[in-house]
Amino acid sequence: MVLLMGLIPVVMRSLSFEEAEISHVLQVHGVGMFLPSLVLGFVIERFGTMVTIFTGLLLLLGANGFMITGTGYWQFMVGMLFCGFGWNLSFIGSTTMLIECYLPAEKATTQGANDFVMYLIVSSLTLASGSIWEALGSWQNVNYFSMALTLLGVVSMIFVFVGERVGNNSSKTQSIN
């Protein structure tokens, strides 16, 4: 998400969009990033963290897929709205999952380590976004690259989901014996 968000103003400006159009795209993206938070607690409670994160990742893939189709105003607008929604679901869902993974005594260390790694990656992608765009040669290629990174997240979630299922089944088997 930060790779795309950091590049949007530069890419749109290079395509001769007006400042107002660029601002509208960023505003809609910001709404997408935070509006779902109003109901996301209920969504996580109802469907669980895994479904929430996975849905967020699918929305991020959808955003990339939509923005690959062209560089028109509505491709940027809708693509970045979906990007914001996807970020919200995957970020809040993963934060909720993190809270469930440690003992109370490990809280500060675990959250600190998570924040450090997350912000290191975020700042690195933000700083490198212009170089990535230049190296890949087009906005569409940046979206393909972003899709590949997001697919790593999807594969990771599948491994976590399968591991969770296997762990639950083995504990049920042990309790039967």
Secondary structure, 3 states (H helix, E strand, C coil): CHHHHHHHHHHHHHCCCCHHHHHHHHHHHHHHHHCCHHHHHHHHHHHCHHHHHHHHHHHHHHHHHHHHCCCCHHHHHHHHHHHHHHHHHHHHHHHHHHHCCCCHHHHHHHHHHHHHHHHHHHHHHHHHHHHHHHHHCCHHHHHHHHHHHHHHHHHHHHHHHHHHHHHHHHHHHHHHC
